[in-house]
Amino acid sequence: MWDDAGRYAIIFNGEVFNFRELRSALESNGVSFFSQSDTEVLLKLYIREKENCLPQLNGFFAFCIYDKLEQSFFYCPRPVWH
């Protein structure tokens, strides 16, 4: 999935259990969504918080985010359960 601007892409496997709460918090800060997926919530949370998004996540997942502008990757290489 790519973000709205086409800068960030995410490859995600798993589930973020608290994505609805995270989505509500992001929406209250002006972030809009085009899907109902936890993948989009994770991507938009990462865009706002960068690596500080990890402690906010409750779930079991692994993911990689590509920043096209910086030509860099951020990844969580193993499943995380909080």
Helices and strands as residue ranges (DSSP letters): E 8-16, H 19-28, H 38-49, G 50-56, E 59-67, E 72-81
